[in-house]
Amino acid sequence: MLTFLYCLDKNYNIQALVSISSILEKIDDKINIVFLHKEPDTIQNHRYISKIKNNRFINSIEFIQFNKSNINFPKLE
């Protein structure tokens, strides 16, 4: 079973959902999807997420709040 990780903010919600829809059209096995998101409620409550959640090839969808306060990215502000 494959797991797809999407790391994004609300500006890329539509692109992520289109990407997942495309994947779901081409697979024949169950998948897991994980969203590491700055504002997960913006995608969790998106009108198209229910279509994805109800797809027969979705095993699980997880939404994780990204918190950069505990992470040090060298040479990045």
Rosetta blueprint (number, residue, H / E / L):
1 M L
2 L E
3 T E
4 F E
5 L E
6 Y E
7 C E
8 L E
9 D L
10 K H
11 N H
12 Y H
13 N H
14 I H
15 Q H
16 A H
17 L H
18 V H
19 S H
20 I H
21 S H
22 S H
23 I H
24 L H
25 E H
26 K H
27 I L
28 D L
29 D L
30 K L
31 I E
32 N E
33 I E
34 V E
35 F E
36 L E
37 H E
38 K L
39 E L
40 P H
41 D H
42 T H
43 I H
44 Q H
45 N L
46 H L
47 R L
48 Y L
49 I H
50 S H
51 K H
52 I H
53 K H
54 N L
55 N L
56 R L
57 F L
58 I E
59 N E
60 S E
61 I E
62 E E
63 F E
64 I E
65 Q E
66 F L
67 N L
68 K H
69 S H
70 N H
71 I L
72 N L
73 F L
74 P L
75 K L
76 L L
77 E L
